[in-house]
Amino acid sequence: MKILFNVYALILASFAIFCAVLMTEPGQTIGVPRDLVLHYFRYMPYYWTAQAFALALLWLVNSKGKFWKPVWMGLSTAGVALTFWAQSYAMPTAFPTEQFNAQYFSTEEADMFIPEEDSRVYVVELKGETFIFPRYHLQVPHVAGFEQDGVEYAVTYCGLSNLPMVVETDYGLGKSNLQVLGQVHNNLVFKDTNNGTAIQQITMQSEFTEHQTTVHPNTQMEWETAKTLYPDAQVYVYGMERLLDQVLLGLFEQPLKDQRNIDNPDFIFDTLNLDDTRINPKQEIFGYDNGQEQIAIDPNFAHENNGFTFELGGETLQIFSDGEIVKLLNEQGEQVATHNGVHYGIWTQFFPNTEILS
């Protein structure tokens, strides 16, 4: 009987640990499928209930058989509780989004907070106002929010994909609360805790409903260029006040450098289908998705072909580039939203039928 009890306890512990691994970064290290991550998140209350029931049964059996001392039962219970916390709260604790409490500074004030070793920024122009989001300051919180005329917006950033997105946070379900769920295939997944759904960052599509966010353009450039072109802009700055922030920056600094190294073939998490070799998988591209067709634009092509016009899915689009800045314009000369700087190997994971301009 004691052997059966120990086996039962081992199964319970193994499953609890697996669930914690599944919903945190180690899960991608062992290559757990994207669908499994989303399935577990969607039905997490049921899994928690089942594990709690199994733990209660363990206590009941032990109360009759006295197989383990109370201290070991207490430690087992604490271990399961810890896995519950890890499954739901570890990622938001490590990466605390700033959808509601982002701080903005003038370009003069922000200048001292932009490191020379990472001076890329993303410029957002909306309704006559300009906001600048430095990559360095987005990489820990992943989300920075702001409001204009009663509309709430968020700029999201995934360090693994090297991808910013600018979205309206009400995507048809009412007020959202975007937190970090985890990542799959080297791209961020958010959980909307207000509405009980998950959102894949590269597609900005709700996973459990038919809703999709409204995406707005941003323009990628260097800080020196941005502060010259937009001296009156508001600049997002993350405080980096926690000891954990410094630990995270230290842990991810070199892996992200390797991730962005076009000569290094390895991605941080080896879960990508890299069969498409039309462009180096590590190449940072400008991707465009009109909901029907997609295209990946090599930045070298864009820089050398200012004014180039092409058709995609019934749209006429034109490349604008001054040699540094790249924008994609529609027939009315308006900027459309592009996936700026995303690695080609990650882009093709989600958009395998993409066309290319290279």
C-alpha positions as MATLAB code, in Angstrom:
seq = 'MKILFNVYALILASFAIFCAVLMTEPGQTIGVPRDLVLHYFRYMPYYWTAQAFALALLWLVNSKGKFWKPVWMGLSTAGVALTFWAQSYAMPTAFPTEQFNAQYFSTEEADMFIPEEDSRVYVVELKGETFIFPRYHLQVPHVAGFEQDGVEYAVTYCGLSNLPMVVETDYGLGKSNLQVLGQVHNNLVFKDTNNGTAIQQITMQSEFTEHQTTVHPNTQMEWETAKTLYPDAQVYVYGMERLLDQVLLGLFEQPLKDQRNIDNPDFIFDTLNLDDTRINPKQEIFGYDNGQEQIAIDPNFAHENNGFTFELGGETLQIFSDGEIVKLLNEQGEQVATHNGVHYGIWTQFFPNTEILS';
ca = [
       0.000    0.000    0.000;
       2.812    2.389    0.839;
       4.359    1.773   -2.591;
       1.066    2.691   -4.293;
       0.826    5.808   -2.128;
       4.342    6.878   -3.126;
       3.613    6.266   -6.806;
       0.406    8.325   -6.553;
       2.289   11.160   -4.845;
       4.999   11.042   -7.510;
       2.425   11.269  -10.318;
       0.743   14.250   -8.642;
       4.086   16.020   -8.132;
       5.225   15.312  -11.687;
       2.030   16.652  -13.198;
       2.135   19.802  -11.053;
       5.752   20.445  -12.036;
       4.993   19.789  -15.702;
       2.166   22.351  -15.615;
       4.482   24.947  -14.068;
       7.105   24.248  -16.728;
       4.445   24.329  -19.454;
       3.323   27.849  -18.554;
       6.782   29.378  -18.115;
       9.874   29.814  -20.271;
      11.308   26.323  -19.626;
       8.333   24.882  -21.490;
       9.626   26.279  -24.756;
      13.094   24.937  -23.999;
      11.656   21.435  -24.188;
       9.442   22.416  -27.130;
       5.915   22.056  -25.717;
       3.349   22.720  -28.488;
       1.654   26.095  -28.775;
      -1.798   24.501  -28.744;
      -1.031   22.762  -25.448;
      -0.012   26.047  -23.799;
      -3.209   27.760  -24.960;
      -5.383   24.766  -24.050;
      -4.005   24.622  -20.525;
      -4.480   28.376  -20.047;
      -8.061   28.234  -21.310;
      -9.039   25.381  -19.004;
      -6.699   26.210  -16.124;
      -9.471   26.358  -13.450;
     -10.416   22.769  -14.261;
      -6.811   21.592  -14.056;
      -6.349   23.394  -10.741;
      -9.524   21.832   -9.375;
      -8.389   18.369  -10.427;
      -4.971   18.848   -8.848;
      -6.499   20.215   -5.627;
      -8.848   17.231   -5.473;
      -5.923   14.850   -6.027;
      -3.982   16.593   -3.252;
      -6.961   16.344   -0.889;
      -7.203   12.640   -1.671;
      -3.507   12.301   -0.856;
      -4.144   13.856    2.567;
      -7.137   11.611    3.147;
      -5.237    8.428    2.317;
      -2.278    9.500    4.426;
      -4.527   10.283    7.397;
      -5.609    6.661    7.396;
      -2.343    4.971    6.492;
       0.185    7.367    8.113;
       2.621    6.778    5.251;
       4.253   10.212    5.478;
       4.981   12.469    8.414;
       2.944   15.732    8.565;
       6.018   17.760    7.640;
       6.351   15.913    4.318;
       2.665   16.329    3.580;
       3.000   20.027    4.345;
       5.953   20.376    2.011;
       4.074   18.511   -0.730;
       1.108   20.862   -0.353;
       3.382   23.910   -0.453;
       5.031   22.505   -3.590;
       1.729   22.117   -5.401;
       0.682   25.619   -4.305;
       3.977   26.956   -5.663;
       3.304   25.366   -9.044;
      -0.159   26.987   -9.051;
       1.531   30.360   -8.512;
       4.133   29.670  -11.193;
       1.499   28.690  -13.747;
      -0.432   31.938  -13.421;
       1.729   34.593  -11.780;
       5.414   33.912  -12.443;
       5.504   35.570  -15.863;
       3.503   38.695  -14.870;
       5.714   39.044  -11.794;
       8.890   38.911  -13.864;
       7.488   41.159  -16.596;
       5.043   43.676  -15.032;
       3.164   45.314  -17.893;
       2.539   49.062  -17.724;
      -0.734   49.330  -19.585;
      -2.151   51.656  -16.938;
       0.846   53.268  -15.229;
       3.404   54.076  -17.939;
       5.483   57.214  -17.403;
       6.400   59.660  -20.160;
       9.097   62.314  -20.286;
      10.207   65.056  -22.633;
      12.958   64.280  -25.115;
      15.380   66.375  -23.043;
      14.534   64.494  -19.847;
      14.597   61.087  -21.522;
      17.924   61.596  -23.297;
      19.966   60.404  -20.332;
      17.936   57.174  -20.096;
      18.592   55.894  -23.639;
      21.724   53.701  -23.658;
      24.124   54.010  -26.584;
      24.323   50.228  -26.921;
      20.576   49.998  -27.621;
      19.274   53.226  -29.096;
      16.491   51.878  -31.319;
      13.109   53.522  -30.771;
       9.602   53.212  -32.180;
       7.717   56.405  -33.000;
       3.924   56.542  -32.825;
       2.058   59.503  -34.348;
      -1.623   59.719  -33.426;
      -4.039   62.634  -33.717;
      -1.316   65.264  -33.810;
       0.651   63.829  -30.877;
       3.904   61.901  -31.002;
       5.083   59.214  -28.606;
       8.510   57.573  -28.628;
       9.062   54.081  -27.224;
      12.704   53.027  -26.737;
      13.268   49.320  -27.250;
      15.467   49.199  -24.148;
      12.607   50.397  -21.949;
       9.954   48.143  -23.483;
      11.859   44.886  -23.122;
      11.048   44.196  -19.454;
       7.425   45.414  -19.080;
       6.476   44.345  -22.630;
       3.479   46.724  -22.614;
       3.232   50.505  -22.238;
      -0.169   52.174  -22.412;
      -1.445   55.676  -23.091;
      -4.805   57.359  -23.685;
      -6.042   59.863  -26.252;
      -9.542   61.325  -26.498;
     -10.975   58.525  -24.388;
      -9.332   55.766  -26.452;
      -6.793   53.558  -24.700;
      -3.769   52.322  -26.623;
      -0.875   50.015  -25.851;
       2.521   49.488  -27.405;
       3.592   45.877  -26.989;
       7.093   44.558  -27.519;
       8.462   41.027  -27.814;
      12.222   40.820  -27.371;
      12.467   37.346  -28.891;
      10.731   38.433  -32.107;
      12.190   41.945  -31.908;
       8.663   43.143  -32.636;
       6.661   46.204  -31.500;
       2.912   46.499  -32.090;
       0.626   49.481  -31.435;
      -2.978   48.559  -30.675;
      -6.258   49.847  -29.296;
      -6.778   47.902  -26.090;
     -10.572   47.636  -26.451;
     -10.864   45.118  -29.268;
     -14.597   44.516  -28.924;
     -14.812   42.901  -25.498;
     -14.569   46.060  -23.424;
     -11.729   47.180  -21.182;
      -8.784   44.796  -21.335;
      -5.920   44.074  -18.976;
      -2.965   42.682  -20.932;
      -0.439   40.638  -18.974;
       2.364   38.356  -20.087;
       1.202   34.762  -20.411;
       4.405   33.424  -21.950;
       5.804   32.891  -25.404;
       5.528   30.312  -28.123;
       7.676   29.978  -31.242;
       9.807   32.912  -30.049;
       6.816   35.250  -29.930;
       4.924   36.725  -27.021;
       1.461   35.603  -25.907;
      -0.626   37.891  -23.715;
      -3.457   36.971  -21.424;
      -6.319   39.438  -21.111;
      -7.306   38.888  -17.497;
     -10.447   41.012  -17.845;
     -11.886   38.997  -20.710;
     -10.408   35.539  -20.244;
      -8.704   35.231  -23.596;
      -5.169   35.026  -24.929;
      -3.670   37.130  -27.724;
      -0.740   36.160  -29.953;
       1.354   39.298  -30.303;
       2.443   38.883  -33.925;
      -1.157   38.454  -35.132;
      -2.958   40.413  -32.379;
      -5.790   37.911  -32.734;
      -7.850   36.752  -29.754;
      -7.318   33.013  -29.473;
     -10.679   32.052  -27.962;
     -12.985   34.564  -29.691;
     -13.304   36.072  -33.172;
     -12.121   39.493  -32.008;
      -8.996   41.168  -33.350;
      -7.283   44.325  -32.204;
      -7.042   47.515  -34.255;
      -3.345   47.963  -35.073;
      -1.765   51.377  -35.714;
       1.535   52.191  -37.448;
       4.832   52.845  -35.739;
       8.095   53.941  -37.319;
      11.427   52.378  -36.409;
      14.488   54.624  -36.129;
      17.433   55.552  -33.929;
      17.046   57.790  -30.893;
      19.245   60.555  -32.318;
      17.001   60.737  -35.375;
      13.790   60.599  -33.365;
      14.639   63.356  -30.927;
      15.705   65.600  -33.811;
      12.559   64.969  -35.858;
      10.168   64.999  -32.894;
      11.593   67.328  -30.206;
       8.156   67.761  -28.595;
       7.382   64.056  -28.347;
       6.524   62.223  -25.154;
       9.061   59.477  -24.431;
       8.249   56.310  -22.520;
      10.754   55.417  -19.796;
      10.593   52.316  -17.599;
      12.003   52.943  -14.123;
      14.136   49.765  -13.802;
      13.686   50.162  -10.035;
      13.476   46.501   -9.029;
      16.474   44.315   -8.308;
      14.697   41.727  -10.462;
      14.874   44.113  -13.431;
      18.646   44.134  -13.270;
      18.717   40.358  -12.917;
      16.485   39.943  -15.979;
      18.536   42.377  -18.048;
      21.678   40.485  -17.101;
      20.142   37.123  -17.926;
      18.747   38.118  -21.306;
      21.367   40.595  -22.545;
      23.649   38.082  -24.262;
      20.875   35.708  -25.455;
      19.095   38.641  -27.120;
      22.350   39.771  -28.739;
      22.706   36.240  -30.105;
      19.071   36.272  -31.217;
      19.654   39.481  -33.193;
      22.961   38.297  -34.674;
      22.263   37.561  -38.332;
      25.354   35.340  -38.502;
      24.186   33.166  -35.599;
      21.738   30.558  -36.952;
      20.322   29.643  -33.539;
      17.162   31.062  -32.020;
      16.741   31.139  -28.241;
      14.006   28.520  -28.415;
      14.375   25.833  -31.066;
      10.677   25.547  -31.956;
      10.617   27.190  -35.390;
      10.080   25.723  -38.839;
      13.014   27.196  -40.757;
      12.413   25.500  -44.113;
      11.876   28.859  -45.854;
      15.381   30.027  -46.749;
      14.517   32.763  -49.244;
      15.844   35.231  -46.682;
      18.234   34.594  -43.796;
      15.940   33.527  -40.891;
      17.666   36.038  -38.610;
      17.145   38.951  -41.020;
      15.045   41.735  -39.508;
      12.302   42.472  -42.020;
       9.344   44.782  -42.416;
       6.288   42.540  -42.534;
       2.840   43.547  -43.700;
      -0.381   41.604  -43.215;
      -3.605   42.897  -44.759;
      -5.666   40.016  -43.426;
      -5.587   38.165  -46.753;
      -1.976   38.179  -47.885;
       1.371   38.955  -46.302;
       4.679   40.289  -47.532;
       8.165   40.465  -46.011;
      10.296   43.407  -47.123;
      14.050   43.121  -46.786;
      15.283   46.453  -45.312;
      18.131   46.550  -47.829;
      15.568   46.388  -50.641;
      13.539   49.154  -48.992;
      16.553   51.432  -48.544;
      17.564   51.022  -52.191;
      14.071   51.330  -53.660;
      12.431   54.430  -52.245;
       9.139   54.962  -54.062;
       8.773   51.344  -55.168;
       5.095   50.516  -55.766;
       3.520   47.054  -55.695;
       0.178   45.266  -55.422;
      -0.811   42.986  -52.545;
      -4.232   41.465  -52.046;
      -6.005   44.211  -53.960;
      -4.020   47.015  -52.331;
      -1.538   49.352  -53.976;
       1.348   50.039  -51.625;
       4.474   52.159  -51.836;
       7.759   51.979  -49.967;
       9.137   55.167  -48.467;
      12.724   55.181  -47.249;
      15.335   57.845  -46.632;
      18.061   55.273  -46.068;
      17.260   54.784  -42.378;
      13.527   55.171  -41.865;
      11.201   52.794  -43.695;
       7.447   53.309  -44.049;
       4.811   51.559  -46.109;
       2.168   53.856  -47.587;
      -1.248   53.140  -49.102;
      -2.789   54.767  -52.193;
      -3.828   57.780  -50.113;
      -0.256   58.288  -48.942;
      -1.127   57.182  -45.404;
       1.237   55.006  -43.399;
       0.005   51.458  -42.783;
       0.987   49.283  -39.834;
       3.980   47.043  -40.445;
       5.794   44.499  -38.312;
       9.028   46.419  -37.907;
      12.234   44.478  -37.302;
      10.694   41.030  -36.804;
      13.032   38.154  -37.617;
      12.132   36.477  -40.908;
      12.244   32.965  -39.403;
       9.624   33.961  -36.835;
       7.516   35.828  -39.390;
       7.300   32.719  -41.582;
       6.345   30.558  -38.605;
       3.094   32.514  -38.359;
       2.768   33.569  -42.024;
       4.210   30.648  -44.023;
       2.676   31.826  -47.320;
       4.278   35.247  -47.211;
       5.527   36.949  -50.349;
       8.881   38.704  -50.214;
      10.617   41.778  -51.575;
      14.335   41.216  -51.447;
];
